């Protein structure tokens, strides 16, 4: 298992931040990872915050992109992509 790290930067606008649960999916040269839940700890993903998240997965020779899901009340209500060149 290899650690993959992503930094989440939450904006500083009024109402920024989230209390939703977060899941991360890695897309790479060896396929797609399962959905990894990210633990919501106090002050994580709050307004103006920068949060480092680590996910441990098999070694990809190349990581293509990371997808993250915000989960509100058990429903995947938001889907975002971060693409790597």
C-alpha positions in Angstrom: 0.0 0.0 0.0 1.2 3.5 -0.9 0.0 6.8 0.6 -1.6 9.2 -1.7 -2.1 12.8 -0.4 -4.5 15.5 -1.4 -4.9 19.0 0.1 -8.4 20.4 0.3 -8.6 24.2 0.4 -11.9 25.5 1.7 -12.8 29.1 0.6 -13.1 32.0 2.9 -16.5 33.3 1.7 -19.5 33.5 3.9 -21.1 30.1 4.3 -17.9 28.2 3.1 -17.2 24.9 4.7 -18.9 21.6 5.0 -20.1 19.2 7.6 -20.7 16.5 5.0 -18.9 13.2 4.9 -16.2 12.9 2.2 -15.2 10.0 0.1 -12.3 9.8 -2.3 -11.8 7.6 -5.4 -8.4 7.3 -7.2 -8.2 6.8 -10.9 -4.9 5.5 -12.2 -3.0 3.2 -14.5 -4.2 0.1 -12.7 -7.9 1.1 -12.7 -10.2 2.6 -10.1 -9.9 2.4 -6.3 -12.8 1.7 -4.0 -14.5 4.7 -2.3 -12.3 5.6 0.7 -14.2 7.5 3.4 -12.4 10.5 4.9 -12.9 10.9 8.6 -14.6 14.2 9.5 -12.8 15.6 12.5 -13.4 18.8 14.3 -12.4 21.9 12.2 -11.8 19.8 9.1 -13.2 21.3 5.9 -14.2 24.5 7.6 -14.1 28.0 6.2 -10.6 29.1 5.3 -9.0 25.8 6.2 -6.4 23.7 4.4 -6.7 20.0 5.1 -4.3 17.2 4.1 -6.0 13.9 3.5 -4.1 10.6 3.1 -5.5 7.5 1.3 -3.6 4.2 1.2 -4.0 2.2 -2.0 -2.0 -0.1 -4.2 0.8 1.5 -6.2 -0.3 3.2 -9.5 2.5 3.7 -12.0 0.5 6.8 -12.9 -2.3 8.6 -11.0 -4.7 10.2 -13.5 -7.1 12.0 -11.2 -8.9 12.1 -7.9 -12.6 12.2 -7.6 -14.3 13.2 -4.4 -17.8 12.8 -3.3 -19.7 14.9 -0.6 -22.2 12.7 1.1 -25.2 14.4 2.9 -27.5 12.1 4.8 -26.2 9.0 3.0 -26.9 10.5 -0.5 -24.1 11.3 -2.9 -25.3 14.9 -3.6 -22.2 16.4 -5.1 -19.5 15.1 -7.4 -16.3 16.9 -8.2 -13.2 16.0 -10.2 -9.6 17.2 -9.8 -7.6 16.4 -13.0 -3.9 16.0 -13.2 -2.1 17.0 -16.4 
